[in-house]
């Protein structure tokens, strides 16, 4: 025992006890009680420190989890508000959307929304099946009508040519001219029906992608169609080797080429220029001509069915509509820039992996 502590204890003892030999045992007992006090105090201090650290860490963890739960609730609240806005409803399931949300309300909303969307999915599937059936019926109808119309038109045209050949010496010049007009209009009707059928069935049949050189395909198209002597085609030095649905791409360029030829056939030196811009996502092309151009007032509806700028025997008003449909089919677009008496440029984008 510390000497100062022992002196203090003896100081307050009565005289008869101070010299009592039993007091030594008493002081010894006190001294033993203080032997491991420092160790116990140190252990207690260490234990309280560890408990405090654990409590601090646990509190931080709880705060983090509470923040996460709060963020989840906010996200759910925003999602439900967005859904209610899209549904154009002020109230949803009897709860005003301006009220404060809590977990119970959110759970109820989600449950009800899941039920609604499940029902909407069932209805959507029914509509898709109905739409597929209607599309199939329309395609069958278009093909049937095309066959039923084209056959008599071709028969009439053949009969007219036979009559003209057999009776040409008996016909007056006016009658011969009228017969020629009839034949031209029958040919125009045949082309119109073919164009309508092509537009209606575009994308319905699956076509396999093949590898081909675009420049070779475009030159084949140039050799296939009628190109007046006053018109030349200009190609860039490099055009890509493509993996694509070849016949649809050729149909797109053929329609653009014939459109450009029509625009430049009366120009002294018509030039049709093909452009290509490399891109990671899209095939990007352009077809330019130095023809008569398109007035601004006609540009807006140029890609609509039966929209044409002039009533020529060969024009059906379907070519550019097919170009537009092909571009949309491949998640791309087509647009134009044009100035009267200067020329027109059509820009086309087609997604590579569509």
C-alpha positions as CSV (number, residue, x, y, z in Angstrom):
1,X,0.0,0.0,0.0
2,X,1.2,3.5,-0.7
3,X,2.8,5.0,2.4
4,X,0.7,8.2,2.3
5,X,-2.5,6.2,2.2
6,X,-1.4,4.1,5.2
7,X,-0.4,7.3,7.1
8,X,-3.8,8.8,6.4
9,X,-5.7,5.7,7.6
10,X,-3.6,5.5,10.9
11,X,-4.1,9.3,11.4
12,X,-7.9,8.8,11.9
13,X,-7.7,5.7,14.0
14,X,-8.2,5.8,17.8
15,X,-5.0,5.5,19.8
16,X,-6.0,2.1,21.2
17,X,-6.5,0.7,17.6
18,X,-3.4,2.3,16.1
19,X,-1.1,0.1,18.0
20,X,-3.4,-3.0,17.8
21,X,-1.6,-5.8,15.9
22,X,-4.9,-6.7,14.2
23,X,-4.7,-3.4,12.3
24,X,-1.9,-4.8,10.3
25,X,-4.2,-7.5,8.9
26,X,-6.8,-4.8,8.1
27,X,-4.3,-2.6,6.3
28,X,-3.0,-5.7,4.4
29,X,-6.5,-6.5,3.3
30,X,-6.9,-2.9,2.0
31,X,-3.5,-3.2,0.2
32,X,-4.6,-6.4,-1.5
33,X,-7.7,-4.8,-2.8
34,X,-5.6,-2.2,-4.6
35,X,-3.1,-4.6,-6.1
36,X,-4.9,-5.1,-9.5
37,X,-6.9,-1.8,-9.5
38,X,-4.8,-0.3,-12.3
39,X,-5.1,-3.4,-14.4
40,X,-8.9,-3.6,-13.9
41,X,-9.2,0.1,-14.6
42,X,-7.2,-0.3,-17.8
43,X,-9.3,-3.3,-18.9
44,X,-12.5,-1.3,-18.2
45,X,-11.2,1.7,-20.1
46,X,-10.2,-0.6,-23.1
47,X,-13.6,-2.3,-23.0
48,X,-15.4,1.0,-23.0
49,X,-13.2,2.2,-25.9
50,X,-14.0,-0.9,-27.9
51,X,-17.7,-0.6,-27.2
52,X,-17.6,3.0,-28.2
53,X,-15.9,2.3,-31.6
54,X,-18.3,-0.6,-32.3
55,X,-21.2,1.7,-31.5
56,X,-19.7,4.4,-33.7
57,X,-19.2,2.0,-36.6
58,X,-22.7,0.5,-36.1
59,X,-24.2,4.0,-36.1
60,X,-22.4,4.9,-39.3
61,X,-23.7,1.7,-40.9
62,X,-27.2,2.4,-39.8
63,X,-26.9,5.9,-41.1
64,X,-25.7,4.6,-44.5
65,X,-28.5,2.1,-44.6
66,X,-31.1,4.7,-43.7
67,X,-29.7,7.0,-46.4
68,X,-30.0,4.1,-48.9
69,X,-33.5,3.4,-47.9
70,X,-34.4,7.1,-48.2
71,X,-32.9,7.2,-51.7
72,X,-34.9,4.1,-52.7
73,X,-38.1,5.6,-51.3
74,X,-37.3,8.8,-53.3
75,X,-36.7,6.9,-56.4
76,X,-39.9,4.9,-56.0
77,X,-41.8,8.2,-55.3
78,X,-40.3,9.8,-58.5
79,X,-41.2,6.7,-60.5
80,X,-44.8,6.7,-59.3
81,X,-45.1,10.4,-59.8
82,X,-43.8,9.9,-63.4
83,X,-46.3,7.1,-64.0
84,X,-49.2,9.1,-62.6
85,X,-48.1,12.1,-64.8
86,X,-47.9,9.8,-67.9
87,X,-51.3,8.3,-67.0
88,X,-52.6,11.9,-66.7
89,X,-54.3,11.3,-63.4
90,X,-54.4,13.6,-60.4
91,X,-55.2,10.8,-58.1
92,X,-54.0,7.2,-58.2
93,X,-55.7,4.4,-56.2
94,X,-57.5,6.9,-53.9
95,X,-54.3,8.7,-52.8
96,X,-53.5,12.3,-53.8
97,X,-50.2,12.3,-55.6
98,X,-49.2,15.5,-53.8
99,X,-49.4,13.9,-50.4
100,X,-46.2,12.8,-48.6
101,X,-45.3,9.3,-49.6
102,X,-44.2,6.6,-47.2
103,X,-43.1,3.0,-47.6
104,X,-46.5,1.5,-47.0
105,X,-48.1,3.8,-49.6
106,X,-45.3,3.1,-52.1
107,X,-45.7,-0.7,-51.6
108,X,-49.4,-0.3,-52.2
109,X,-48.9,1.8,-55.3
110,X,-46.3,-0.6,-56.7
111,X,-48.6,-3.6,-56.2
112,X,-51.5,-1.8,-57.9
113,X,-49.3,-0.6,-60.7
114,X,-47.9,-4.1,-61.3
115,X,-51.5,-5.3,-61.5
116,X,-52.4,-2.6,-64.0
117,X,-49.4,-3.2,-66.2
118,X,-50.0,-6.9,-66.1
119,X,-53.5,-6.3,-67.5
120,X,-52.1,-3.8,-70.0
121,X,-49.5,-6.4,-71.2
122,X,-52.3,-8.9,-71.8
123,X,-54.2,-6.3,-73.8
124,X,-51.1,-5.3,-75.7
125,X,-50.4,-8.9,-76.6
126,X,-54.0,-9.3,-77.9
127,X,-53.7,-6.1,-79.9
128,X,-50.4,-7.3,-81.4
129,X,-51.9,-10.6,-82.4
130,X,-54.9,-8.7,-83.9
131,X,-52.5,-6.3,-85.7
132,X,-50.5,-9.2,-87.1
133,X,-53.6,-10.8,-88.4
134,X,-54.8,-7.5,-90.0
135,X,-51.4,-7.0,-91.6
136,X,-51.5,-10.5,-93.0
137,X,-55.0,-9.9,-94.3
138,X,-54.0,-6.6,-95.9
139,X,-51.0,-8.1,-97.6
140,X,-53.0,-11.0,-98.9
141,X,-55.6,-8.5,-100.1
142,X,-53.0,-6.3,-101.7
143,X,-51.5,-9.2,-103.6
144,X,-54.9,-10.5,-104.7
145,X,-56.0,-7.0,-105.9
146,X,-52.7,-6.5,-107.6
147,X,-53.1,-9.8,-109.5
148,X,-56.7,-9.2,-110.3
149,X,-56.0,-5.7,-111.6
150,X,-52.7,-6.3,-113.4
151,X,-54.0,-9.3,-115.4
152,X,-56.9,-7.4,-117.2
153,X,-54.8,-4.3,-117.6
154,X,-52.1,-6.3,-119.4
155,X,-54.7,-8.1,-121.5
156,X,-56.3,-4.8,-122.5
157,X,-52.8,-3.4,-123.4
158,X,-52.1,-6.5,-125.5
159,X,-55.4,-6.3,-127.3
160,X,-54.9,-2.6,-128.0
161,X,-51.5,-3.4,-129.6
162,X,-53.0,-6.1,-131.7
163,X,-55.8,-3.8,-132.9
164,X,-53.4,-1.1,-133.8
165,X,-51.2,-3.5,-135.6
166,X,-54.1,-5.1,-137.6
167,X,-56.1,-1.9,-138.2
168,X,-53.5,0.8,-138.4
169,X,-54.2,1.5,-142.1
170,X,-57.9,2.1,-141.3
171,X,-57.3,4.4,-138.3
172,X,-57.0,8.2,-138.6
173,X,-54.0,9.9,-137.1
174,X,-56.2,11.1,-134.2
175,X,-57.4,7.5,-133.5
176,X,-53.8,6.3,-133.6
177,X,-52.8,9.0,-131.1
178,X,-55.7,8.1,-128.8
179,X,-54.8,4.4,-128.9
180,X,-51.2,5.3,-128.0
181,X,-52.5,7.4,-125.1
182,X,-54.6,4.4,-123.9
183,X,-51.5,2.1,-124.1
184,X,-49.4,4.6,-122.1
185,X,-52.0,5.0,-119.4
186,X,-52.4,1.2,-119.1
187,X,-48.6,0.9,-118.6
188,X,-48.8,3.6,-116.0
189,X,-51.6,1.8,-114.2
190,X,-49.5,-1.4,-114.2
191,X,-46.5,0.5,-112.7
192,X,-48.7,2.1,-110.1
193,X,-50.2,-1.2,-109.0
194,X,-46.7,-2.7,-108.8
195,X,-45.5,0.3,-106.7
196,X,-48.4,0.0,-104.3
197,X,-47.8,-3.7,-103.8
198,X,-44.1,-3.1,-103.3
199,X,-44.7,-0.4,-100.7
200,X,-47.3,-2.5,-98.9
201,X,-45.2,-5.7,-98.6
202,X,-41.9,-4.0,-98.0
203,X,-40.3,-5.5,-94.9
204,X,-42.8,-8.3,-94.6
205,X,-40.5,-10.9,-96.1
206,X,-37.2,-11.7,-94.5
207,X,-34.1,-11.1,-96.6
208,X,-30.7,-12.5,-95.8
209,X,-27.7,-10.2,-95.5
210,X,-24.9,-10.8,-98.1
211,X,-21.5,-9.2,-98.7
212,X,-21.1,-7.1,-101.8
213,X,-19.3,-4.1,-103.2
214,X,-21.6,-1.1,-103.3
215,X,-19.9,0.5,-106.3
216,X,-20.4,-2.6,-108.4
217,X,-24.1,-2.7,-107.4
218,X,-24.6,0.9,-108.2
219,X,-23.0,0.6,-111.6
220,X,-25.3,-2.4,-112.3
221,X,-28.3,-0.2,-111.5
222,X,-26.9,2.5,-113.8
223,X,-26.7,-0.1,-116.6
224,X,-30.2,-1.4,-115.9
225,X,-32.2,1.8,-116.0
226,X,-32.5,4.2,-118.9
227,X,-29.9,7.0,-118.7
228,X,-30.1,9.8,-121.4
229,X,-26.9,10.7,-123.2
230,X,-26.8,14.1,-121.4
231,X,-26.5,12.6,-118.0
232,X,-23.3,11.2,-116.3
233,X,-22.9,9.5,-112.9
234,X,-20.0,10.4,-110.6
235,X,-18.8,8.0,-107.8
236,X,-16.4,8.7,-105.0
237,X,-13.0,7.0,-105.1
238,X,-14.0,4.6,-102.3
239,X,-17.3,3.0,-101.6
240,X,-17.7,0.4,-98.9
241,X,-17.8,-3.4,-99.0
242,X,-21.2,-3.9,-97.4
243,X,-22.9,-6.7,-95.5
244,X,-26.6,-5.8,-96.0
245,X,-29.9,-6.8,-97.6
246,X,-28.7,-6.2,-101.1
247,X,-32.1,-6.1,-103.0
248,X,-33.6,-3.5,-100.7
249,X,-30.5,-1.3,-100.9
250,X,-30.6,-1.6,-104.7
251,X,-34.3,-0.7,-104.7
252,X,-33.6,2.4,-102.6
253,X,-30.8,3.6,-105.0
254,X,-32.7,2.7,-108.1
255,X,-35.6,5.0,-107.0
256,X,-33.2,7.8,-106.1
257,X,-31.4,7.4,-109.5
258,X,-34.6,7.5,-111.5
259,X,-35.8,10.5,-109.6
260,X,-32.5,12.3,-110.3
261,X,-32.6,11.3,-114.0
262,X,-36.1,12.8,-114.2
263,X,-34.8,16.0,-112.6
264,X,-31.8,16.4,-115.0
265,X,-33.1,15.0,-118.3
266,X,-33.6,18.4,-119.7
267,X,-30.3,19.8,-118.4
268,X,-27.6,20.3,-121.0
269,X,-25.1,18.4,-118.9
270,X,-26.7,16.5,-116.1
271,X,-24.6,15.2,-113.3
272,X,-25.7,12.7,-110.7
273,X,-23.2,12.4,-107.9
274,X,-23.1,9.7,-105.2
275,X,-21.6,10.5,-101.8
276,X,-20.4,8.4,-98.9
277,X,-19.4,9.3,-95.4
278,X,-17.8,6.6,-93.1
279,X,-19.5,6.2,-89.7
280,X,-19.3,3.6,-86.9
281,X,-23.1,3.3,-86.4
282,X,-24.8,4.2,-89.7
283,X,-24.2,3.8,-93.4
284,X,-24.4,7.4,-94.7
285,X,-25.0,8.1,-98.3
286,X,-26.1,11.0,-100.5
287,X,-27.4,11.3,-104.1
288,X,-27.1,14.8,-105.7
289,X,-28.2,16.2,-109.0
290,X,-27.8,19.5,-110.8
291,X,-31.4,19.4,-112.1
292,X,-34.4,21.7,-111.7
293,X,-34.6,21.4,-107.9
294,X,-37.7,21.3,-105.7
295,X,-39.6,24.3,-104.5
296,X,-39.7,24.7,-100.7
297,X,-43.5,24.4,-100.7
298,X,-43.2,20.9,-102.2
299,X,-40.4,19.6,-100.0
300,X,-42.4,18.8,-96.9
301,X,-44.6,16.1,-98.4
302,X,-42.2,14.8,-101.0
303,X,-41.9,11.4,-99.2
304,X,-45.6,10.8,-98.9
305,X,-47.5,8.3,-101.1
306,X,-48.6,9.6,-104.5
307,X,-46.8,12.9,-104.0
308,X,-45.2,13.9,-107.3
309,X,-44.1,17.2,-108.8
310,X,-45.3,16.6,-112.4
311,X,-47.7,14.3,-114.2
312,X,-45.4,12.3,-116.4
313,X,-46.3,8.9,-117.8
314,X,-43.6,7.2,-115.8
315,X,-44.1,8.9,-112.5
316,X,-46.2,7.1,-109.9
317,X,-45.5,9.1,-106.8
318,X,-44.4,6.0,-104.9
319,X,-40.7,5.9,-105.5
320,X,-39.6,8.3,-102.7
321,X,-42.2,6.9,-100.3
322,X,-40.5,3.5,-100.7
323,X,-37.1,5.1,-100.1
324,X,-38.5,6.6,-96.9
325,X,-39.9,3.3,-95.8
326,X,-36.7,1.4,-96.4
327,X,-34.7,4.0,-94.4
328,X,-37.2,3.8,-91.5
329,X,-37.1,0.0,-91.7
330,X,-33.3,0.1,-90.9
331,X,-33.7,2.7,-88.1
332,X,-32.4,5.5,-90.3
333,X,-33.8,8.5,-92.1
334,X,-33.9,10.3,-95.4
335,X,-34.1,14.1,-96.0
336,X,-33.2,16.5,-98.8
337,X,-31.7,19.9,-99.5
338,X,-32.8,21.6,-102.7
339,X,-32.8,24.8,-104.5
340,X,-34.8,25.6,-107.7
341,X,-32.7,25.6,-110.9
342,X,-29.7,24.6,-108.9
343,X,-30.2,21.0,-107.9
344,X,-31.2,18.5,-105.1
345,X,-29.4,16.3,-102.7
346,X,-31.0,13.4,-100.9
347,X,-29.2,12.2,-97.7
348,X,-29.8,8.7,-96.5
349,X,-28.8,7.0,-93.2
350,X,-29.2,3.2,-92.5
351,X,-28.3,1.6,-89.2
352,X,-25.6,-1.0,-89.7
353,X,-26.7,-3.5,-87.1
354,X,-30.5,-3.1,-87.3
